[in-house]
Amino acid sequence: MSELAILGGPKTRTEPYPAWPVWDQRDIDAVTEVIKSGRWGGYPYPGPKTAELARKFSEMQGGGYAVPMINGTVTMEVALRAAGIGWGDEVIVPAYTFQATASAPMGAGAIPVIVDVDPSTYCLDAKAAEKAITPKTKAIIPVHLGSNMADMDAIMALARSAKHNLIVIEDCAHAHGAKWNGRGAGTIGHFGSFSLQSSKTLTSGEGGILLCKSAEHAALAASVIDCGRPHALGGGGEDANGLAVQGGNFRMSEMQSALALVGIERFPEQAKQREAMAAYMDEALSEIPGVRVLKRDERHTTRSFYRYIFAIDPQEFGMEHDILCGALDAEGIDCWTGYNAMHKYDLFQPQKSKLAVPNAFPEYFDFKNMNLPEATRACEHEAVWLDEAIFREGPKGVDDAIAAIKKIQAHVKELNEAAEELRNQYGR
Ligand SMILES: Cc1ncc(COP(=O)(O)O)c(C=O)c1O
């Protein structure tokens, strides 16, 4: 019998990793209090729990005016709308990210311009962004991906240059608590967008928070998510219906805010452990031939992350990343090959969708002729995304993952012989 779990052998790990989200009596009490108060929803905005969440979250990240809302996609659309960016404007996004980073500009009527990532971090490459700037470019959305941060010094220098003067929206869906040069993710650009969706390291089940550098932007954002109702500093006065801007209902509810507030109490301890265990993982992985630990930039002063990503060199490691991930999963190590590169998203293509932006500007969606080698290599061959629970368990969680990787590599020949059948069985 094979020693590999994916080929019928024993698993490295039989116990599941700890579940997420974690909860205790505090969560039950917090939601119960909201239920008993009768103030469940987000109207009038913000409710008391939501106002408290806004205060505590900006304290946690170290700055900005926080505007809680329904998710971490709308946050980016709202940021663009608050900044006056819309129809036909170009917004630069990285090729290796969740589809939301490109969908959000389209929600605001803007065109996502996809650029390649830096292979050392898999985050937006500032040089590629610079090359993509045209007179129509209005914003850049760097994503702090997995366990890394985009080079915020280079991106801010580019955005601030008198020639360009661009808005920067940091997509921090993976970077709650992370810091760059001691400054919190999301407080460096004009806006920071956070997701509180259930898998994220701070969660309210669903939810999002937009951090705004300026009070004006925050007030406009609050109006956009509150059906256009004027909020302090909303700007521009009101129309005949008493509305400040065209908006919709994207308000966060009081129950969600109550859960996020308990999550903030737990967060510092969890982040500390995650950071220590990521360093432990870096060291252990760096000894495995064919594994490339992604670069921890020295300016990335606090690493608080959502998924830990490393890369393999398929030639040197001995197999492609999909085979490694399939085998790791079977060994009981929760992992994934990661996102598809953005130009592989068929549904953004004009001939497949009725989305307004791709149909109005099809020349930007000629994906077949886009050359994005780094994102393509990451998504098709190299990247391995390890689940955060591996780190939350402590050293044993990491040791098990390392033992499984070594075990799989020791059986490279056997696995490669079965690769075709495994791909048929499990898909990508
Ligand atoms: C990089 C990135 N941006 C944005 C989002 C969107 O967040 P939400 O699911 O809260 O809309 C996610 C969520 O998975 C994400 O991973």
The ligand as an SDF file (V2000), in Angstrom:
LIG
                    3D

 16 16  0  0  0  0  0  0  0  0999 V2000
   -8.6700   40.1500   -1.6850 C   0  0  0  0  0  0  0  0  0  0  0  0
  -10.1330   40.2580   -1.3960 C   0  0  0  0  0  0  0  0  0  0  0  0
  -10.7630   41.4020   -1.6700 N   0  0  0  0  0  0  0  0  0  0  0  0
  -12.0730   41.5670   -1.4350 C   0  0  0  0  0  0  0  0  0  0  0  0
  -12.8310   40.5590   -0.9130 C   0  0  0  0  0  0  0  0  0  0  0  0
  -14.3130   40.7610   -0.7560 C   0  0  0  0  0  0  0  0  0  0  0  0
  -14.7820   40.6640    0.5050 O   0  0  0  0  0  0  0  0  0  0  0  0
  -16.3420   40.2840    0.7580 P   0  0  0  0  0  0  0  0  0  0  0  0
  -16.4680   38.8220    0.5510 O   0  0  0  0  0  0  0  0  0  0  0  0
  -16.5630   40.7080    2.1680 O   0  0  0  0  0  0  0  0  0  0  0  0
  -17.1310   41.0750   -0.2170 O   0  0  0  0  0  0  0  0  0  0  0  0
  -12.2210   39.3480   -0.5680 C   0  0  0  0  0  0  0  0  0  0  0  0
  -13.0570   38.2620    0.0280 C   0  0  0  0  0  0  0  0  0  0  0  0
  -12.8250   37.1200    0.0040 O   0  0  0  0  0  0  0  0  0  0  0  0
  -10.8420   39.1820   -0.8390 C   0  0  0  0  0  0  0  0  0  0  0  0
  -10.2320   38.0310   -0.5650 O   0  0  0  0  0  0  0  0  0  0  0  0
  1  2  1  0
  2  3  1  0
  2 15  2  0
  3  4  2  0
  4  5  1  0
  5  6  1  0
  5 12  2  0
  6  7  1  0
  7  8  1  0
  8  9  2  0
  8 10  1  0
  8 11  1  0
 12 13  1  0
 12 15  1  0
 13 14  2  0
 15 16  1  0
M  END
$$$$
